[in-house]
Amino acid sequence: MTVCAGDELPPLRIPITRTLIVAGALASRDYQDVHHDAEAAKKKGSPDIFMNILTTNGLVGRYITDHFGPRAGLRKVAIRLGAPNYPGDEMVLTGKVTSVAEGMAEVAVIGKNGIGHHVTGTVTVRLPSDAPKTTTVPKSTTAPEATTTPKTATALTPSTPTTPDTPR
């Protein structure tokens, strides 16, 4: 796979179901009632339950690894949340490679739903070593549309030593 700055990833459409929201919250041990109890969410001003940031983070990671393959490694995921993901909506993830250098690619990611941008951010991914060699390309000055929500960065490192191309 040749990876170049400016490449666009194909969109990924994700139906936002009540099951996805609740299962994501449970899997990430986020037991806040706004992620599983519609009445509690309404009492707190939300029209319904909504997806938590950890589920969104996982979906963004899946989007990137689905595109670059199982031997690619996520190195950094930095996202901001915007419009909530409510049941019955759909989120469409899109991405654009902003830079490629030394076996790493940076991808700007946007996830839109029916009411706006749910997530914006960047992902740094280590490309598999059998990918064609790339030359240093300057970072693009164009970034996805920003939101005012505080930025959350997650650095991903393996918990056990691995060789560069060993899947985890």
C-alpha positions, 0 to 999 in steps of 0.5 A, a space after each residue: 500500500 502506497 501512502 501519501 499526504 493528501 490521500 483520503 480514506 474511504 468513509 465508514 458509516 456507523 449506525 448509532 444504536 442504543 446497544 452500541 452506546 451501552 455496550 461501549 460504556 460497559 466495556 470501558 467501565 464507564 458506569 455514568 447513568 447518562 450512557 445507559 439510563 434514558 430517564 437519568 440522562 433526560 433529568 440531566 438535560 440530555 434528550 437521551 443517552 449518549 456515547 462516551 468518549 472511550 467508545 468514540 476513541 475505539 471507533 476512531 482506532 478501528 477506522 484507522 486500522 481497518 484502512 491500514 491493516 492489522 500490522 499497522 500500529 496506532 501510536 497516538 490518538 488525539 480527539 475532541 468531542 463535539 455533538 453527542 452521538 444519540 441512538 437512532 443517528 449515524 456517524 460517518 468517519 472520514 480521514 485524510 493523510 496529512 503527513 508521511 515520514 519515517 514509516 509513520 503517517 498522520 491522519 486527520 479524522 472527522 466523525 459527523 452525525 445528524 447534528 454536527 461534528 461528533 469527533 475531530 482529531 488526528 491519529 498517528 499510525 506506524 505503517 507496516 514495514 513492508 509498506 513502500 518506503 516514503 520520503 519526508 513530507 511536510 505536515 499539511 497546514 490544513 486541520 479538521 474543523 476545531 471545536 471548543 471541547 478540551 482535547 484528549 490525547 491517548 498515547 498507545 504503547 504495547 504492554 509487552 515488548 514486541 518486534 516492529 511487525 508483531 501484531 498485538 
